[in-house]
Amino acid sequence: MTVWDTVHSSEAFLSVYDNSGIVRNEEGKFLSELLFERAVDIIHRHNTNIPLFLYHPTVIAHFPFEAPKRFRDLHAHIDDHVTRNERAMFSLLDEGVGNITRALEDKGMLENTLFLFLADHGMFADTGRNWPFRAGAGTTFEGAIRSPAFIHGKGI
């Protein structure tokens, strides 16, 4: 694990804040894990009599290409470490989105939720698979400017 993906370590460049100040006692946890946990906690504590807007950007699939060991272990059969870590990151993403979805369902909010899922750009050409598009992030080719997205919700 690098300092880029740890939360509030003594080596970290930036501390993570929530509404009450610096997030403490989370050292060694991947930022993506922490953000998913916080989103689920916000949903569980939310008063369902008022609307909730939850914006959850993720740093998954951004440098450095790393994920928690339990997700890397799921893909231990993949020899290439970049591909293994890429798949591990997306397993973390899948679990996190699933946890958010379950929390919304548990609170009876899922039927009244609009999901917008999108990316800021395509994968980096040297590590990602943008086929059939040319190149990737950091360029103006289609591999950079086209990315998957979907919208899901009642009546859509």
C-alpha positions in Angstrom: 0.0 0.0 0.0 1.3 3.5 -0.8 0.7 6.8 0.9 -1.6 7.8 -1.9 -4.2 5.2 -0.9 -3.9 5.3 2.9 -6.0 7.4 5.1 -4.4 9.8 7.6 -1.0 8.0 7.9 2.0 9.9 9.2 3.4 9.7 5.6 0.2 10.9 3.8 0.3 14.1 1.9 -3.3 15.0 2.7 -5.6 14.2 5.6 -9.2 13.1 4.9 -11.9 15.3 6.4 -15.6 14.8 7.2 -18.0 17.3 8.6 -16.5 17.1 12.1 -12.8 17.4 11.2 -9.9 15.0 10.3 -10.9 11.4 10.0 -9.0 9.5 12.7 -8.2 5.9 13.5 -8.4 4.7 9.9 -4.7 4.4 9.2 -3.9 1.7 6.7 -7.4 1.6 5.2 -7.8 2.3 1.5 -9.5 5.5 0.8 -12.1 3.8 -1.5 -13.1 1.5 1.4 -13.5 4.4 3.7 -15.6 6.3 1.3 -17.9 3.4 0.7 -18.3 2.8 4.4 -19.1 6.5 5.0 -21.7 6.4 2.2 -23.4 3.4 3.7 -23.3 5.0 7.2 -24.9 8.2 5.8 -27.7 6.2 4.2 -28.3 4.2 7.4 -28.5 7.4 9.6 -30.6 9.3 7.1 -34.1 10.5 8.0 -36.2 9.1 5.1 -38.8 11.8 5.5 -36.5 14.2 3.7 -34.7 13.8 0.3 -31.1 12.7 0.2 -28.5 13.7 -2.3 -25.4 11.5 -2.1 -22.5 12.3 -4.4 -20.0 9.5 -4.2 -16.9 10.0 -6.4 -14.5 7.1 -6.3 -10.7 7.0 -6.8 -10.9 3.4 -8.0 -9.0 2.8 -11.2 -6.8 5.8 -10.7 -3.1 5.8 -9.9 -1.7 3.9 -8.0 -3.3 0.7 -9.3 -3.7 -1.0 -6.0 -6.4 -2.6 -4.0 -6.8 -4.3 -0.5 -5.2 -7.7 -0.2 -8.5 -9.5 0.1 -9.5 -8.3 -3.4 -6.0 -9.0 -4.9 -6.3 -12.6 -3.5 -9.6 -13.0 -5.5 -7.5 -12.6 -8.6 -4.3 -14.4 -7.6 -4.5 -16.6 -10.7 -3.6 -13.6 -12.9 0.1 -13.4 -13.3 0.4 -9.8 -14.5 0.3 -7.6 -11.4 -1.2 -4.6 -13.2 -4.1 -6.6 -14.6 -4.5 -8.4 -11.2 -4.7 -5.0 -9.4 -7.0 -3.6 -12.0 -9.4 -6.5 -11.5 -9.1 -6.2 -7.7 -10.0 -2.5 -7.9 -13.1 -3.3 -9.8 -14.0 -6.0 -7.4 -13.8 -3.4 -4.6 -16.0 -1.1 -6.7 -18.5 -3.9 -7.3 -18.7 -4.6 -3.5 -19.0 -1.0 -2.6 -21.8 -0.2 -5.0 -23.5 -3.4 -3.8 -23.2 -2.2 -0.2 -24.7 1.2 -1.1 -27.5 -0.5 -3.0 -28.3 -2.8 0.0 -28.3 0.1 2.4 -30.8 2.0 0.2 -32.9 -1.2 0.1 -32.7 -1.7 3.9 -33.9 1.9 4.4 -36.7 1.5 1.9 -35.2 4.2 -0.3 -34.1 2.1 -3.3 -37.4 2.5 -5.2 -37.1 6.3 -5.0 -33.4 6.5 -6.0 -31.9 7.7 -9.2 -28.4 6.2 -9.9 -26.1 8.0 -12.3 -22.9 6.0 -12.8 -20.2 7.5 -15.0 -16.5 7.9 -15.4 -14.3 10.9 -16.0 -12.4 9.4 -18.9 -11.3 6.1 -20.4 -8.5 3.9 -19.1 -4.9 4.8 -19.6 -3.8 3.2 -22.8 -0.7 1.4 -21.3 -2.7 -0.3 -18.5 -6.4 -0.3 -19.7 -8.4 -1.9 -22.4 -10.1 0.7 -24.4 -10.8 -1.5 -27.4 -12.2 -0.7 -29.9 -11.2 2.9 -29.3 -7.8 4.3 -29.9 -5.4 5.4 -27.1 -6.7 6.4 -23.7 -6.6 9.0 -20.9 -4.4 11.9 -21.4 -5.2 12.0 -25.2 -8.0 13.5 -27.3 -8.7 10.1 -29.0 -11.9 8.2 -28.4 -10.2 5.9 -25.8 -9.9 8.9 -23.6 -13.2 10.8 -24.2 -15.6 7.8 -24.3 -16.3 6.0 -21.1 -19.1 3.7 -19.9 -22.1 5.3 -18.1 -25.6 4.3 -17.1 -28.6 5.8 -15.4 -31.0 3.6 -13.4 -34.1 4.4 -11.5 -37.9 4.0 -11.3 -39.5 5.0 -14.6 -36.3 5.2 -16.6 
